[in-house]
């Protein structure tokens, strides 16, 4: 009933930047937490950043200072500005949303986007 669509991934040189976008659509009553995870080759999915509906932000320790999350609640959208990228940042980046749907607003449902590939290479 809810879909998340990411965009903005691609190939970037070391030290470069990308801006990722994610928009949710469907039968949405409220989105509580919204943010980004990533999964590199042969690795577990890990947190990048999360933002609550009220604006509180959590970054993974390794992301602090290089990644900036922002959110537009009116558009059900979340963004990730990624700077000073290095090869170890190469991963599929997934949008995440903790959704309450209109028909059942008491039931939390976690949604994931299909992912957008970020490749950092010279």
C-alpha positions in Angstrom: 0.0 0.0 0.0 3.0 2.2 0.3 6.0 2.5 -2.0 9.4 4.1 -1.5 11.3 5.3 -4.6 15.0 6.3 -4.4 17.0 8.3 -6.9 20.4 10.0 -7.1 22.8 7.2 -7.0 25.6 6.7 -9.5 29.4 6.7 -10.0 31.5 9.3 -8.3 35.2 9.8 -7.8 36.9 9.6 -4.4 36.3 12.9 -2.6 33.1 13.6 -4.6 29.5 14.1 -3.5 26.1 12.8 -4.2 22.6 13.7 -3.1 20.1 10.9 -2.7 16.3 11.4 -2.6 13.5 9.2 -1.5 9.7 9.8 -1.8 7.0 7.7 -0.3 3.5 7.4 -1.8 0.3 5.5 -1.0 -2.2 5.3 1.8 -0.1 7.2 4.4 -1.4 8.5 7.7 1.9 9.3 9.2 5.6 8.4 8.7 7.5 8.3 12.0 11.1 7.5 11.4 12.5 7.8 7.9 16.0 7.5 6.7 18.8 5.5 5.0 20.6 2.2 5.3 23.3 0.8 3.1 24.7 -2.6 2.2 28.2 -3.1 0.7 29.4 -6.1 -1.2 29.5 -9.1 1.2 28.5 -7.1 4.2 25.4 -6.7 6.4 23.0 -3.9 6.0 23.9 -1.0 8.2 22.4 2.3 9.4 23.5 5.5 7.7 21.0 8.0 9.2 17.5 8.2 10.6 15.3 11.2 11.2 12.1 11.3 13.3 8.9 13.0 12.3 9.7 15.8 14.8 13.2 16.4 13.4 15.5 14.4 15.7 18.5 12.8 13.9 20.6 9.7 14.5 23.8 9.1 12.5 25.9 6.0 12.6 29.3 6.9 14.1 31.2 6.4 10.9 28.9 8.7 9.0 29.1 11.7 11.2 30.6 14.7 9.5 30.3 13.4 6.0 26.6 12.6 5.6 23.6 14.9 6.2 20.0 13.8 6.3 17.1 16.1 5.8 13.3 15.6 5.4 10.3 17.2 3.9 7.2 15.8 5.8 4.7 17.5 3.5 6.2 15.6 0.5 6.8 12.4 2.5 10.4 12.7 1.3 13.9 12.2 2.8 17.3 13.2 1.4 20.9 12.3 2.0 23.7 14.6 1.2 26.9 12.5 1.0 30.2 14.3 0.9 33.9 13.3 0.8 33.0 9.9 -0.5 35.6 7.1 -0.4 35.6 3.6 -2.0 34.5 2.0 1.3 31.2 4.0 0.9 30.4 1.9 -2.2 27.1 0.2 -1.5 23.4 -0.1 -2.3 21.7 2.7 -0.4 18.1 1.8 0.8 15.4 4.2 1.9 13.5 3.2 5.0 10.2 4.4 6.5 8.3 3.5 9.6 4.7 4.0 8.3 1.2 4.3 9.8 -1.3 3.7 7.1 -4.7 5.5 6.9 -6.9 2.4 7.3 -5.0 1.1 10.3 -3.2 4.0 11.9 -2.3 2.1 15.1 -0.2 -0.5 13.2 3.4 0.2 12.4 4.8 -1.1 9.1 8.4 -0.9 8.0 8.9 -0.2 4.3 12.0 -0.4 2.2 12.9 1.0 -1.2 14.5 -1.1 -3.9 17.8 0.6 -3.4 20.1 2.9 -5.4 23.7 2.0 -6.2 26.5 4.3 -5.1 29.9 3.4 -6.5 33.0 5.4 -5.5 35.9 4.7 -7.8 38.6 6.5 -9.7 
